[in-house]
Structure formats: C-alpha cells, structure tokens
C-alpha cells in the first residue's frame, strides 16, 4: 500500500436540493449542507426531530454518493445505537469504504486503518494496547507539562490584555499537550501547531471545504510521522509513539500484526482527533462563560464547581456533533427496519439537549448535576483520551480563573460551515486581571 496520505473526500457536492424534497419536520434545513451550519448547530431543528421524527430517513441532499441516511436524535436511541453490534464504525454491506463521516472514506487508509474507524476485535485489541499511554501513571507524569503550558500560554495572553481565544489559547494548548503525550521533540511543536491550523481548516474553514494547502499539510504531517515512528523504534522512550512503534496486537485472537501504515497514521490521528475536540470545548466553553458573567464569578467564588463546569462545557459544546455508523446486516431498530449498508448518523449534539434527560436542557449551568452527557461518545468507540481532556480543561481553566477577574467578548464569533465539528472560528476576548 502507498504510504502517501490520500486526499479527504469533500463533504459537499454540486447537487442542489429542492426544499420540497426535504421532510417537512426539517423546516427546509438540509443536514448534509455544510453551509447551513455556519450559524451554529441547528438546535431548534433537532428539538422538532426529537418530538416528531426521532428516527428520520434523510434524503441524499449534498452527499457525494447520492444516498439517503438515517438521523437519530434522541438520547436513548443514540446510546443504544452507539453500542449496537450491527452498526459499524468501519463500514458494511457492499461498500468499498466507510468510516464515521457522512460520505464514505477509503478503506485501508481511513476506515479499517484508523482506530476510530475500526471494528472489533481489531479495534478492541489495538485500544487495549494504547490505553495505558493515556491513563493512570502516564497522565500523572504528564500533568506537570500540562500545567507548565497552561501557565505559560495564559500568562502571555493576559499580559497582552486580549486575544483570539480559539487560536491563541485553545488551539495552541491542545496541540502542544498532544505533542508532549506522543513524545514529539519540543523544537517541533510550533510546526505541529501550524500544520494543525492548516489541516483542520482554521485558515480557510469559512468555506467548509478542504483545500490544496490543507492536503499538503496533512501529507507533510504523515511523512513526519513515518520518520518519527522509525526513530522511536530505534530509540524508544516512555511515550505514546514509542509504544505504537514497538508494540503489537496479541496472538490468539485471529488478527494479523499491525501494519506499518497503521502505526504511522497514529501521528495524524492523535494530533488532529486528539486535539480538535478539546480545543473546541475550551473555546466554546470560554464563550459560554464570557456570555454569562455571573457563572464566571460563581466559579471564581467557589472552585468546587469547576468539575461540574467542565462537564457542562463538554455537554454544551459537544465538539463532534455526529458520528456515522453503517448497518452490517438487515435488522429492526425500535420500529424501523435498517438495511444492510444503510448509513445511520448518531447526533450527539441533539442527545445532549434531550429534554427527557437534561432539565432546562437549553440553559448553560455550571452547577448541573447529574450530567450524563455524550460529548465524547458512548460505547466501544467512546473517546480514548477523555481523561486527558478533563485534565487539560481543569488545568487551563483553573489557571485562567486565578489570573482573570472578568472575560469580555470584543467582537462577533463566527462558526465554521461544518456539521462534523463544533467550531467557533474566532473567539475575540479581553481580560480584566484579577
């Protein structure tokens, strides 16, 4: 297999959708149209879906392959589907590709090769291999570095008096923490921050499209990972990539050893999927607090609320609005018949505003308890590094609360044209020092 990183397929097409083709419950909102998400997540649309059509067959819309897809919007349905053995993160039916995006991604390079787009038993075996690197003693050892980066970055922007919190704080901090976890040399951290900004589209994300520049950065990151994995194999250390470079799946489970590509692509996966959700919780969480000064002051007055505030930031932002699964067989889900190869989308953002689970679900409340949110997924494909994300959030906001008496928005907050990630493109703020 070629070690070149393939171009991601665009999530939009030239297909035009007539309003009359959409089910009335959508109110004219095409969930496959990235441009419609430029005003933020359509919570009012999903409130109707939860009430009137909790399992909806959506027309093809702007999908590249012209296929219908199922939309699950209620909390209970999303939870059950996330753990259903006949719904695959990898693919199914007669598809050549699959994965967790609305449109198919290539098999062998994305689906079936990346941990988040891989099914059991290989998924479980690989997850068991790497889990020790993102839990327990490893995180304890990493905490001083997380604290150092939080203090340095917050000190810098507070000294300036203002910043774009998304790019100057959230993005930089989350990528540098992932670089430390992976064991990337400190001198290369700025390059990883730059690559991530380009690959994830923070330079051109208003368009909702992948660009040639982002594809070139993706390839450069992958090629760097190829060399780094080789270096870690030759000179291992106590870090994530050394484990990936030297470790392998256990015998006796019917799975072949890890391919070299599966090892190498972890650099891209961790840098992007490992930093993107956390940075967006940080940015959108800070936005929620800046818009509600009373809740910022409540946190400053009572730090015991920080834990529940972090969980509420996760629920409120839900950094990955949906994930897709593919039906591997015909089966009945609730009173609906899914066919082999059907696309089924699980809308975490909707589940996290389900009124049957969350009291006053459309309100942000740092005191919310209980808070059984699904911001980092559920079931066998729940986020591998959620414990790390909580440490990052607690550390960064703890430092910020120590240094800042007030956070004030200084301009509009634009949202990305993107249904797959909750992205406040810019969060311009100024600080009143404590």
Secondary structure by P-SEA (a helix, b strand, c coil): ccccccccccccccbbbbcccccccccccccccccccccccaaaaaaaaacccccccccccccccbbbbbbbccaaaaaaaaacccccccccccccccccccccccccccccccccccccaaaaaaaaacccccccaaaaaaaaaaaaaaaaaaaaaaaacccccccccaaaaaaaaaaaaacccccaaaaaaaaaaaaacccccccccccaaaaaaaaaaaaaaaaaaaaaaacccccaaaaaaccccccccccccccaaaaaaaaaaaaccccaaaaaaaaaaaaaaaacaaaaaaaaacccaaaaaaaaaaaaaccccbbbbbbcbbbbccccccccbbbbbbcaaaaaaccccccccccccccccccccccccccccccccaaaaaaaaaaaaaaaaacccbbbbcbbbbbccccccccccccccccccc
